[in-house]
């Protein structure tokens, strides 16, 4: 008996909720509105990337990333078992 009470109650609440009418109205604007003051994030990112390309910082970062990848790739399967370089 007890295990049927909660599901029945849930189904009853759901049926009541779905049966209620919904009313949506445009309430207008309350108070003054202003345009957004923050700069567009994508424009800021693109400007920063353009400056990094212009200054050569992007090429330096890319070269560092390539070097890190090469070191990672060439580290060997078990780096702790490698013999030290002579």
C-alpha positions as CSV (number, residue, x, y, z in Angstrom):
1,X,0.0,0.0,0.0
2,X,2.7,2.4,1.0
3,X,4.7,2.0,-2.2
4,X,1.7,3.2,-4.3
5,X,1.1,6.4,-2.3
6,X,4.2,8.4,-3.6
7,X,3.8,7.6,-7.3
8,X,0.1,8.3,-7.1
9,X,0.7,11.6,-5.4
10,X,3.4,12.5,-8.0
11,X,1.0,11.6,-10.9
12,X,-1.8,13.6,-9.3
13,X,0.4,16.7,-8.8
14,X,1.7,16.4,-12.4
15,X,-1.9,16.2,-13.7
16,X,-2.9,19.3,-11.8
17,X,0.2,21.2,-12.9
18,X,-0.3,20.4,-16.6
19,X,-4.0,21.3,-16.4
20,X,-3.4,24.9,-15.3
21,X,-3.8,27.6,-17.9
22,X,-0.7,29.6,-18.7
23,X,-0.9,33.4,-19.4
24,X,2.0,35.3,-20.8
25,X,1.9,39.1,-21.2
26,X,4.4,41.7,-22.3
27,X,4.8,43.9,-19.2
28,X,6.9,46.5,-20.9
29,X,10.1,48.0,-19.5
30,X,10.5,49.1,-16.0
31,X,13.0,51.8,-15.5
32,X,15.7,53.3,-17.7
33,X,17.8,51.1,-19.9
34,X,21.3,51.7,-21.1
35,X,23.5,50.1,-23.8
36,X,26.1,47.5,-22.8
37,X,29.3,49.3,-21.7
38,X,31.7,46.3,-21.9
39,X,33.7,45.6,-25.0
40,X,32.7,42.6,-27.1
41,X,34.7,39.7,-25.8
42,X,35.4,38.2,-29.3
43,X,36.6,41.5,-30.6
44,X,39.0,41.8,-27.6
45,X,40.4,38.3,-28.1
46,X,40.9,38.9,-31.8
47,X,42.7,42.2,-31.1
48,X,45.0,40.5,-28.6
49,X,45.8,37.7,-31.1
50,X,46.5,40.2,-33.8
51,X,48.9,42.0,-31.5
52,X,50.6,38.8,-30.6
53,X,51.1,37.9,-34.2
54,X,52.4,41.4,-35.0
55,X,54.9,41.3,-32.2
56,X,56.1,37.7,-32.9
57,X,54.9,36.5,-29.5
58,X,52.5,34.0,-31.2
59,X,55.4,32.4,-33.2
60,X,57.5,32.1,-30.0
61,X,54.6,30.4,-28.2
62,X,54.0,28.1,-31.1
63,X,57.7,27.2,-31.2
64,X,57.7,26.5,-27.4
65,X,54.7,24.2,-27.8
66,X,56.3,22.3,-30.7
67,X,59.5,21.8,-28.6
68,X,57.4,20.6,-25.6
69,X,55.6,18.1,-27.9
70,X,58.9,16.9,-29.4
71,X,60.3,16.3,-25.9
72,X,57.2,14.5,-24.8
73,X,57.2,12.4,-27.9
74,X,60.9,11.5,-27.7
75,X,60.8,10.7,-24.0
76,X,60.6,7.0,-24.6
77,X,58.1,4.4,-23.4
78,X,59.5,4.1,-19.8
79,X,61.6,7.2,-19.1
80,X,62.6,6.0,-15.6
81,X,64.2,2.9,-17.1
82,X,66.3,4.7,-19.7
83,X,70.0,4.7,-19.4
84,X,71.6,8.1,-18.9
85,X,73.2,9.7,-22.0
86,X,77.0,9.2,-22.1
